[in-house]
Amino acid sequence: IAQKNSVLVFTKTAGFKHSSIGVGVKAIQKLGAENKFKVDTTSNSLLFTAANLKKYGAVIFLNTTGDVLNDEQQKVFESYIKSGKGFVGVHAASDTEYDWPWYGKLVGAYFISHPEQQVATLNVINKNTIATKHLPEVWKRKDEWYNFKDINPSMNVLIKLDETSYKGGKNPDNHPIAWYHEYDGGRSFYTGLGHTEESYAEPLFL
């Protein structure tokens, strides 16, 4: 039980570093305290060993960017997911590990670009999950809205962006922004929300 109720928040950046990482870590720690799960945090990829990862039910990639794991660490993480464990990607987790196709399928899509931060309309198309049951069907909020490539067709999409509600969208017919799926023995959840520091004080986002 201890393992299932522990998460590792991974915040290593090899590219852009989001100013919201610090407040994001604190927000997840607060969620852990309120919901009785243990939260460890690191930006050190050397902690991606089989012995260390087995302590956690899930690993959260919080605004990671670029090439953050070496080949050996990637193998360890693949084995971890194959053993039935969980992955959560927040925002720039999709701007991570472009040369590791397995990861691209796990996270569900790769970032390609984003317009300026602005208010957009989100359509919550599946409210039958713990992540979305509290959300309005039409949700307006401000953030940095990612455009994606290599969108994994096997994902269960939870929220889509209405590209007519803002400028700069590049996935007109299908613009998922939060989703989940089972992948290679494990489970994956991703949200494209969470660029701004203000996001981590928003009850609906949290």
N, C-alpha and C positions, 0 to 999 in steps of 0.2 A: 504493500500500500504506500509506503514511504516513497518508492520510486515513482509510482503513478502520480503522486501529488507533488512532484518537484519538476520545475522547469529551469532550463538554462537560457538566459537571454544573451545572445551573441551580437556584438555591436562593432565588429571590426570593419574598417573602411580602407579600401585601397584606391578609392576615387573620391568623389564628392563626400564631404562629411556634413551631415545634417545637424543644425544647431538644436534640433528637437530631440536628439538622442538622450540627452540627460534627463529631460522632463519625461520622456517616454519610459525610461528605466524606472523612474520614481513612480510613474502611474501604474506600471505592471507590478511593482513591489506592493503598492497600496491595494491593487486588485488581489494579490496573493494573500495579504493580511486579512482582507474582507471575506475571501472565499476559501481560506484554509489550504492554500498550496504554497510550497516553498519556492522562493525565487533566488537563483544565483545568477550573477551577471559577469560577463567577461568580454574583452576585446582581443583575447589571446587565443589564437588558433591552436597553440600547442596543447590546449585542453581537449582537443578532439582526439582522444584515445578511447579504445574500446572500454577500458576499465572505468574511465571517468564518465563517458556518456551513458553507461548503463544505470547510472544513478538517477536519470531523468526520464520522465514520461514523454516529454516533448522538448524540442529546441526551438526557440523563437529567434529568427533572424530579423533584428530590429534596425531597419535602415542601413543594412550592410551595403557596400558598393565594391564593385571590381572583383579582383581575384583574391579571395580571402582564405582559401584552403589549398594546401599543396596536394600532390597526387596521393600520398599516403593518407592524409586526413580525409580526402574525398572518399577513399575506399572504406575507411572507418565509418564515415557518415552514411554511406550507402548500406553498409551492413546493419547499422543502427535502425534505419528506416525499414529494411527488410525484416528485422526482428519484431516488427509490429508497433514501432514507436511513432511519435507524431512530429510534424513540422508546422510551424506557423511563420508566415512571411508577412512583414509589415512594410508597405510602401516600397522603399528602394531595395528590398530583397529581390525584386525583379530586375534590378540594375546590377546584378551580381553574377559572377561565374558564367560569362557568355561562352567560354570554351569547354563547358562541361554539360553536354546535352542531357544527361540524366537529371541534373539539377534543374535545367530549364523545364523539363516535363514535370518534375516534382513541384516547383513553384507555380507552374501553370502557364506562364507567358514571360517574355522578355520585354523590358522597357525599350522604347525607341526614341521618344521625345516628349516634351510637355510644353504647353503654352504658359502664359503668365498665370499666376494664381488668380482665381475668380470664383464667383458663386456658380454652381451648376445644379441641375436637377438630377437626383438619383431615383431610379425606379427600383423599389424593393420587390423583386419578382418571386421570391420564396421566403415566406415568413415562418416556415415550419422548422426553424433551427434555433438553438439557444443564442446564436449570434445575431439573429434578425427578428425574433418574435416581438420585440419591444419597439421596433422601428415603424414609422409611418410608411405607407405604401409609396408616397411621393415625398422625398426628403431633399430639402434644399440646404446646401452648406458650401462653405468656401474651403478650398484646398488647392493643391497642385495636382492637376489631373493628367495622369500618364496615358500615353498612347502605347499600344503593345504590338509585338510581332510574335510569331510562333505560338499562337494561342492553342493550348491543348484541348482538343475537341471533347475529351472525356470528362471535363470538369462539370461539376454541378454549380451553375451560376446562381448567386444569391442576389446581387445588385448589378444593375446596368446603368451606365451614364446615358442621359438624353443629350446627344450632341447638338440638338437644336437649341439647347438652353445656354450654351456658352460658345466661345470662339476657340478654334484650334484643335478640335477633335480629328483624329485620323482613322478611327475605326467605326465608320458611320452606321453600318448595318448591324454590327455586333460589338458593343463596347462594354464587356464585363469589367467590373471594378472590385468585386469581392466574390470569392468562390471557395469551394472545397471539393476534395475528391480522395478516393483511396488510390494509392499508388505504390506499386512494387512491395506490397506487404504491409505498408504503413499508411498513415493518414496525413493529409495536407490541407491547410487552410491559409488563404491569402486575402489581405485587404490592401487595396491601392491607396486607401486613406492614410493620413498620418504624416504628412510633410510638415505641417505647421506646428509650432509649439502650442498654439491654442487648441489643437485637436485633442491633446492629452488632458484637457480640463473639461471636455465635452462629455456629459453623461451618456448621450446616445452612442457616440463613437466608442467609448470605453466599454 
